[in-house]
């Protein structure tokens, strides 16, 4: 099988790169390899941070491979969406911090992939959005659920219903990204963050992530308990 993901582990840092340049579209082969790598990370006691990036300079990922969608239009075929959900849920529940290093286009399923991460760093030229409405469909891989929880209902509905990509500085104001790096430096910035997190106590990182994720869905008193 073609290596549509380039995965590596060096010390405490794992890197997963989408290897379908120039736009790194997501397809079943990507999900299959992503799921296998994430399942390995669940069993790895040494790794304590994951960085996700896209190959080339044009895109983190411009979304799902549209050629995979066309045969499914008008049919009750959710196999592609099921692949998205399995991979992204594994990613979001990974007990270590996950950093998305984004540049170029971050659209549709590419943004939904980033939303399943814990931190998002982009460069100053990044454009991100959920343009599915312009194709007569809607974000089916978590965008309608994760985006409102991250930036609030009003802005999420604006992004999803208008389908217009936003620039990096807007994304910072919305709380969609943690930091904007200078053009050409986003991978280095993500690795800088990863190296800091790699030095933190893993048990503490794991429990912080678990507590925040679980507690956000509970009443305050229950979350505190």
N, C-alpha and C positions, 0 to 999 in steps of 0.2 A: 504494500500500500504506500502511496505517495506520502511523504512527511509533510502534511499540511500544518502541523505544529512543530516548532523547534523548541524542545524542552531540555532544560539543563538544571543541574543542582551543583552549586559551589559553596561548600561550607554550610551555613545556615540559610542561604538564600536560594530559592528556586525561581527560575525564569521560564515563562511560557510565551512563545512568540507565534502569532498567527502567520503562517508562511504561504500566503496566496496573493503576492503583490500583483498589481499595484494597489488594489482596493481591499484585499483581504476579506472577500465575501465568506459568509458562514454557510456551511453545508453539512450533511450528515457525517461525512468523513472527519470534519473538524470536531463535531460533537463526540464522535466515537473515540478519537484520540484524546480529546480534552477530558472526557469522563475517565478513561483509563489512567491518565496522569494524575488527576485529582484523587482518584481512589488510592493510588500509590502514596500520595502525600498524606492522606488520612492515616496511613500505617507508618509513616516516617517520623521517628521521634526526634530527629536532629534538625530538620528544616523548621524555621519559625517565621518565615515571611515569603510571600509569593509576589512576583512582579509579572504583569501581563502587558504585552506590547504587540504592535503590528510590524510586519516587515516592510521595508521601503519607507519612503518619505510622504506618500500621498494619503495614507489612511491608517488609523488604528484598525477600524473595520467600517466599511460603508454599508454593512447590514447583511441580511440573508441573500444568498445566491438566488437571484430572481428567476433563473432558469429552473430552479427546484420548485418554485411556487406555481408557475404557469400551469403545469399539468394538474394541480390540485384545486385550482379555482373553481368554485361552484360545486365542489364535492365535499362530502363529510370525511375528509382525510386530514387527520390531525397529527400524522406521523412526524412531520417536520417540526411542528410546534412542540410536540412531546419531547423531541431531542433537545430543543432549546431549554425547556423547563427542567429536564433532568440535569443537564450540564450546569445551568445557572443556579439551581437549588443546591447542588453539591458545592458549587463555588461559594455561595453566600453563607453556607453552614460550615465551611472549612474553619477549623478552630484556630487558625493563624491569620494575622493581618494580610490583606490582599491589596496591592497597589496597581491601579490601571495607569499606564504611561501612554497618554493619548496625544496624537498629532494628526494633522490633516483632517480628513473626514471621519467623523464619529456619528454614524447615522443608523436609524432603525435598530436592528438586532445588535449592531456594534455598540450603540449607546446602552441598550438593555444589558449587554455583557458588562459594561462599565458600571452600571447601576448595581450589579450584583457584587461589586467589589467594595472594600471598606474605604479606600482613599482613591481620589481621582486627581491626577496631575496632568495638565495639558500645556502645550506651548501657545505662544501668542497668536499663531495663525490657525489654531484649531477651530473648526465649525462643527457643531453637534446639534442633533435634533431627531425627531421622530416623524418622518415625512410620509408615513404609510397612508394617511388619509388621501394623499394626492394620487394614490394608486387604487383608491376605493376600498381599502382594507384598514385595519387598525393594529396598533402594536400588540402582538400576541405573545410576546416572550417576557412579560413582566412590566413593561413600561407603564401600563395603566395602574399598576399597583405600587411599584417601587418609586416611581418619580413623584407622585403626590406625597408619599411618606417622607421624601427627602426635601422637597422644595415647597410643599404646600399645594392644596387643591387648585387654587386659582391659576397660578403660574403653570402648573402641570397641564391643566385643561387648555390653556393658551397654546402651549407648545404642541400638544397632541392634536388639537382641533384645527389650528392654523397650519401646522406642519412645516413651519418656517425655521430653518436652522438658526441657532444663535452663535454669537462670537464668544471668545474666551472670557472677555471682561464681563459680559452679561452673565455667563455661567458662574463666575465668582460671586457676583451680586446675588444671584439666585440661591447660592449655597450648593450648586451642582458640582463644582470642583473645589478642591482644597487649595490649589496653587496654580498660577500661570508662570511657566518658565519661559526664558528667552528662546526664540526660534533655534532649533537644532540642539537644544540642551535637555529636552524632556527625559530622555532615557537616563542621562547622567543624574538628573535631579531625582528621578524615581529610585535609582540605585543608592543615592545618598540617603534618602529616607529609609530604604530597606536596610542599609548597614546600621543605621541608628536603632531600628526596631530589632535587628538581629542580636543586639547587645542587651536587650531588655530580658528580664526573667520570663521564660516561656509560660510557666504556669499562671503568672499574673496576666500576661497578654491574653491567654486562653479564657480566663475567667472574666476579664473585662469585656471581651467581645461577647461571650455568652450572656453575661448579665445585662448588657445594653440591648442586645437583640431580643432576648426573652422579655425583659422588663418593659420595653416599648409597647408591647401588646397587652399590658396589664394595668389595672388601676394602680395609682401611686403607692398606696399602702401595701398592696400585694407585691409590687415590684421591690419595695424596700425590704420586705420580709425575705 
